[in-house]
Each structure stands twice: as C-alpha cells, then as structure tokens.
Amino acid sequence: MKNLLNTNVCIIGAGPGGAVTALFLAKAGISCILIDKAVFPRDKICGDALSGKVVSVLNKLDPTIIERLNTSPIQINSWGINFIAPNFKELKIPFKMNYDVNNSPIGFIAKRLDFDNFLVNEVRKQPLINFIEGNEIIDFVFKNDGWKLSSLANELNIHTKLLIAADGAHSIFAKRFGNTKVEPEHYCAGIRAYYKGVKDLDKDNFIELIFFEEFLPGYFWIFPLPDGQANVGVAMRSDIISKRKINLKKSMLDAIENNPLLKERFKDAVLKEDIKGFGLPLGSKKRKISGKNFMLVGDAASLIDPFSGEGIGNAMKSGMIAAQITEKCISLNNYRQEIIQQYDTEVYNKLWSELNLSSKMQKLVNYPKLFNLVVNKANKNKVLRETIICMFDDLDIREKLKHPSFYLKLIFSD
C-alpha cells in the first residue's frame, strides 16, 4: 500500500542546503518533510572546505552546533588559504589578520561524508522534521494548490503546498521546472582524490590553491584533512576543457608525478580510493530560482562561486533564506508567486555582488603574468598583503581587483 503524506513544506535533498532549510524551519516551529534518495552517511564529491559563511549560518541557526563541530574528530580547523601563482611563488593569506589558533576558527575542513552526516544527525533530533531516507522522488505534478510527488518505486506519494528542491547539481526538478540546463561557460568540471601521506601540509591547515598554467582559469587544490589525509583535485570550466580537449584525470596525475612543485610531496603518498568526477553549476549568471510553489536551493540553483568553487556556504545561505520565505508563506497562508519570488530577490541581494565579482576574478586568473605580478608584489608589500587579507570580509576592497587602475598602481609601486 502506498504511503500518502500531506505537508505544507517538502524539501528534496538532505545535503547542507536542504538540511539547514529544514533546521531553520524547525527553529521557527514549522514542520516539514525532508527526503533524500540516499541513506546517510553517504559520500558527496567536493573539495570539503567549510568557509566562514558556513560558520556564520550555523551560528545564526544554533551556536551550539558550531561548538559540537569544533570538538568533533571529523574536522580540522583551517586558518587561511595559500595561493600559489603560475611562477610557483606563494602568497599565504589568513582568513583573519593576527589570528590565534587557540581561538575558535573561521573555517573548517571535513569530508562531506562526515559533515553532511553531522548535519543529518542534527536533523534527526528535531521532532518537527519528518526525515525520509532511501527514497528518490522522480515524478512531480502540480495540482490545484501544490505539488504531488511520487518516489521511484511509486511506494511513496507526497502532497505539498511548497516544494524546496535542494537535490544538487543534477536536480531532476530544476531541469524540468526551473529550466536549468548545463551551459559550459557557466559550468565547471572537477575531480577529487583522497591521498594519505602528502608531505609539507601547512601546520595551520591552510588550504592550497595552485594555479598551474595548464589548468587556468581553474586550479589544482590540496586541502588537509584529519588523520593525515588530504583532499586533492582539479577544477576547470567545462567550455575550456572541451576547447583544449583536456583529460582532467590524466592531467592531474601527470602533474602529481612530474611537476617539480608536487613530485617530492607525493612521492610516498598513497591514493586511498578511486578518483571521482563531479560537476559544478557556477553562479556566474543570474537565473530564475523560484516558480509556482517552489524554490531552488544551493547547487540546484547554480550558486557555486565561480572563482573559489565554494558551494556549501552558498547552499546553506540560500537554505536559510528559503526557510524565511517559507515562514512568510505559511504565516500569510499565501503561496502565490508575488511572495515566493521574494526568494530570488533576497538570494541575489545577499550573494550576487560576490558571485559577479568572483566571475570577473575567474577571468583575470586566465592571465598568468598578471597573477604572478599580484603575488610578487603582495609578498614584498605589507599594505597590499593586508588589503588582500581584508578581501575575505570586504567586497568593496575585492572590487578593486577588477579595475585596470589597480594593476597599473601595482606595476609602478615599490
């Protein structure tokens, strides 16, 4: 016999975006159904870095969650980024000037297998969240005042007034009803590997972004993890991969084996599992991310940062906003488009300046000589270095990087 469930809100996808949406709704006293095709814990291919944006959203939700994460063995604290230019010069940028490793960190690194399960365990504590695992929703029909959802084996039917799709880059719902499609110039392909025994990882767990010329405008990354492991990978824009006919896996392994910057560091490193690929829908253009009784969250809304590749923070931020709009719909008993479309406005008010700027920075990175110049000058100039550090918190400062006058000043500065 089919299970028939009725709800005001159904969230598809229990990754960080979907889980946070459900948790914010529970905090507001609103019940919901949260459904995922997987059974947790499950792997999610990702870079595994958790930015200050993640910390900020969790603090707004419940500061004790960050306390639990901070003491959990699934993560290590991270204090900054090490940018390595095409000329192999390094520029270490802490997330905060004069940071103290004895204080609470601004960022973390944790395998998505563990972090997503950590959030799902927070979900399991909430009686207002009906969490359903191992059921894939594949059929969506809009009827009267909401959506009728059916699972793969048709053993589960759900009627919901509001649907929140947070089911990732390959969201079935987003493709069918959000008019989402893969646009190579706004899409990134990546591969991820887990290694153990990579040498010379940063003592304060700075993540490494290495801009080898062969991967521009993308990058090679090394992110330290607990238990002496490291997340290692490469990401490039899909149109560039196609144009250059690049085999990302082969290119990454060639770099590890032959590049003088990596060869010795990986000499005794052991690959712990198969190398896996994934797609990243970039937030380098504005899209419509809501519609008739629905909202798209996170990767389903194509909100990944075009420069850094960060998706978790933006997914959680959009989930928080989706919960706010949902609360408004329920309090007014009004699910009309004029209410729901406020979601698009709020998301882009919060994220578009950064996404647009990151898109421009992604294009600038394609000029290796310019990148080398910035790194060389920043290593010699304390004021410039501190300006770049402040970029993490101040978009107005980051805005300077897209203006030619900034680079002219660099060229003629001491």
N, C-alpha and C positions, 0 to 999 in steps of 0.2 A: 504494500500500500504506500502511496506517495505521502511524503511529509508536506503539509501545506502550512506555510508560515506567513503571517501578516506583520508588517512593521512600518514605522514611519521612515526609517533610515536603514539602508543596507549598504555596506562597504565591501567592495570586492578587492581582495588583496591585503594581506596582513604583514607586508613589509613595513619599514619605518613610517611611510606616509599614511598607510591605512591604519596601522596600529595607533599612531598618535592621534589621528582623527577620532577613532573610537574612544581613546582615553580622555580626550578633551570633552567629548560628548558626555561621557560618564561623569566627569567632573561637574558638568552643568546639570546633572540629574536626568539626562536623556538616554533612553535605552536604544540599542541598535543591534543589528546582526552584522557580524564581521566574518567573512567567508574567504577561504583560500583553497586553491587546488592541491597544495602540498600539505604534508604532515610535518610539523616542526619538531626538532630542528631540521632545517633544510639549507642547502648551500645557495648562495647568490653571488654570481661573478661580479667583482667590484674591486676597487682599489683599497677598500677597508679603512679609509681615513675618516674620522669623525671630527668635523670642524667646530669652531666656536659657535657657529649657527646652530648646530645640534645641541650644544650645551645650553645656549640661550633658550631654545624652545623647551627643552626638558625642565629647565629651571622655572619657566612660566607654568608648566604643567604641574610639577611637583619637585621641589628641590631635593627631596629625599631620594628620588630616582638617581640623580647625579651622585649622591653620596654612596648609593649602593653600587653604581657603576665604577666609581673611583676605587672602591675596595675589592672589586671583583677581579679574579685572576684571568678573565677573558681578555682584558685590555692592558695596554701600557700607555702611560702619559706621553704626550708629544708636545714639544715646546717651540717648534718652528719648521721652516722649510729651507732646504739647501738647494738653491738654483745653480745648475752647472751649465755654463754657456757653451756654444759650439767650439770655442777655443779651449775648453776644459777648465776655464777659470771658475772658481766657486764664489757664490755670494750667499752667506748664511744669514737668513732673515728670521729672527724670533717672532713669534706671534705677538709678543709684548716686550717693550724695552725693559731692561733691568729685571728680567723675570727671575723668580726664585722657585727652584724645583721642590721646595718644601711646602709651597702653597698649592691650592687647587689648580690643576692645569686648565689651559684654554682649549686644548684638543686632546683627542684620544685616538688610538688605533686598535681596532678589534676585527677579527674575521666576521664577515657578515653572517656566517653560520651561527656564530655565538651572539652577536649583537642583536640580530633580528629575533633570536630565541629569547634573549634577555627581555626585549620589549613585549614579546608574546606572553612571557610569564607575568609581566605587569598586567597585561590584558586579562589573563586567567583569574586574577584576583578580583576583578570587577563584576559583581552580580548583574549590572545593567548591560553588560556586553555578552551577547549570545555568540560565542566563537565556534565556528564550524570549520573543521579541517578536512582535507582529503575530498573535497567536492569542487569540481570545476564547473562554473557557470558558462554555458555556451549559447544559450538562447535568450533573447531579450525581445519582449513585445510590449509596446506602450499601449495601455488600455485605460480609458477613462481618466482616472486621477493618479496614475502611477505606472510602474513597470512590473511586468510579470517575468520572473527569471526562472529558468529551468536548468538543472545540472546535466552533466554529460550523459549519465545513465537514466536521466529523467526520473530519478527516485526522489528528487527534492524540488519543490516549487516554492517560490517566494514572491509575495506581492509587497511592493514597497512604494511609498509615495515619493521618496527621494533616493536616487542611486548615486553613490560616490565610487567612481572607478579609480582604484589605486593599484591596478594589477600590472604595472610595469611597462617597459618599452614595447612589449608585444601585445598590449591590451587589445583583446578582441572587441570590446565595447567601443574603445576610442577609434578603432579603424572603421567600424560600421556606422557609428552615430556621431563621432567627433570629427569625422572627415580627416583623420590623422593618416598621413602617408609618409613613407621614407623619402626624404629629399637629400640626396648625397651631400650637398653643400651645407646641409644643416644636420648632418648625422656623422657619428664617429664610430669607428670600429676599434675594438680593443681586445687584447689577450692578457690573461693573467696566469701566473705560475706561483706556486709556493716552494721556496727553497729553504733549506736549513744549512747554516754554516757559511753564509756570506760574510766576508771579512769587512772590518772597518765601518760597521754601522755606527751612527752617531751616538755618543754617550747620553745625550738628552733626547734621543729618539726623533731628531729632525727627519722629516720625510725628504726624500731626494727626487727632484725633477731634473732629468738630464736631457738637454736639448741637442742631441746629435743631429748633424745636418741632414742625414738620410731619413730622419723621422719628422722633420719640420713640415708643417706647422704643429706637429704633435710632439710627443716626448716619450722617453724611457723613464720608468719610475722604479724606485726601491723604497718600500715602506717597511720599517722594522715591526716585528710582531712579538708577542710573548713566546717564551720557550725557545729563543734563539732563531726563530723563523723570520722570513721576510716575504712580503708580497712583492713580486717582480712582474712588470708588464710594460706594454707599449700601447699607445693610443694614437690614432691618426684619423683625420677627416676622410670620410668614405670616398668623396669625389677625387681626392688626391691619390688614394690607394689605387683606385681604378685607372686614373690617368697614367700613373707610373708603373702599373702592373706589379704591385708590391705584394709579396707573400709575408705577412706580418710575423708569423711564427718563425719562418726561416730567417728573416732579418733580425729578429730578437736573439735567436740562438747564435747567429753569426756574430752579433755584437758582443754577446757574453763570452764567446770563445776567442775572438780575435781583437776586440777593441782594447787598446792599452789601458784605458781607464777602468775596464771591468775584468780583464783576463785574470789577473792575480787574485782579485777579490772573490771570484767564483771558482778558483782552481780546485778547492776542496769542498765546494758547496754541493749539496745533494738535492735533486728535484724530488719533491715529496709526493706529487701526484701529476696527473696529465695536465698539460697546458690547455686552458679553455678560452673560448672566444665569446664576446658579447657585443651588443650594440648600444650606442648611447645617443638618444634623440636630443639634440642640442637646443638650448633656449636662445638661439641666435636670431629668431624672428618671433613676432607676436602671432599667436594663434588664438582662435576662439576655444576656450577651455571649459565652457559650460553650455547647457542647452535645456531642452524640455525636461525638467525634473531631474537633471543630472549635473554633476561636476566631475572634472578630471583632476587627479592629484598626482604630483611627483612626475616620474618618468612617463606615465600615461598622458601627462600634459606637456611633455617635452620641455622640461625645466632644468636640464643639466647645464651647468656652467660651461660655456664654450672654451674658456681658457684653462681652467683648472681641472675640468672633468667632474667636479663635485656634483653629486646628485642627492645624497642623503639629506643634507641640510635644507635644500630647497624643497624636497619632498615633504619633510616634516613641517616646514614653514607653511607650505600650501595646505597641508592637512589641518594645521591649526586654524587657518583662515576658513577652510571648508566647514569646520565644526562651528565657527562663529556664524557663518551664513545659515547653516542648518538650524542653529538655535533660533535665529531670527524667523526663519520659515515656520518653525513649529509654534513659536510664541504667537505669531500672527495668524496661524493656520492658513498660510498663503504660500503656495509653491509655484507661483507664476513667474514668468521669465524676468519681469522687472525686479524681482527680489533676487533670484538666483544669479542674474548677470552681474550683480554687485561683486560676485566672487572674482570674475575676470579683472574688474577694476582694482579690487584690493590686492590681488596677487601681483599684478603688474605695477601697482603703486609701490609695493614693497620690494619687488625683485627686478623690475625691468632696467632701472638705471645700471645696476650691477651686471646684468646679463648683456646688455647692449655694449657696455664698456669692455667686458670680457671678450665679446666678439671682435671688437676692434683690436684689442691686445693680441688675440689669436692671429690676426692678420699681420700685425707688426713682427711677431715672432718669426715669421717667414723670411725675415731679413737678418741672416746670421751676423753680419758685420755690425748692424745696429744693436743687436742683443749683446754682442761682445763689448761694444762701446759702453753700454749701460753698466754691465758687470765690472768692467775695468775701472770705470770712473767711481762707481759706488764703493769699490774696495779701497780706493785712495781718499775718498771724500766722506768724512763722517756725517756731514749735514745731509748729503744725498742718501747715504745709507739709512739714516734715521727717517728721512722722508719716505723711503720705500717701506720701512717697517710700519709707519703710520698708515700706509695704504690699506692695511687689513681692516682698519676701523673707520677710515675716512675716504668716502668715494670722491669728494672734491679734490683730494690730493691725487687719487688714482686717475682722475680725469685728465690731469696734466700729461700723462703718458701718451695720449692720442694726438697731442698737438705738436706739429713740427718744431715750433719755437723751443719746446723743452729740449729737444735733441741738439738744436743749434747752440743753446746755452751749455749743454754738456760738452760739445766739441771744443768750445773756446774757454771752458773753465779750467782752473788749475787742477 
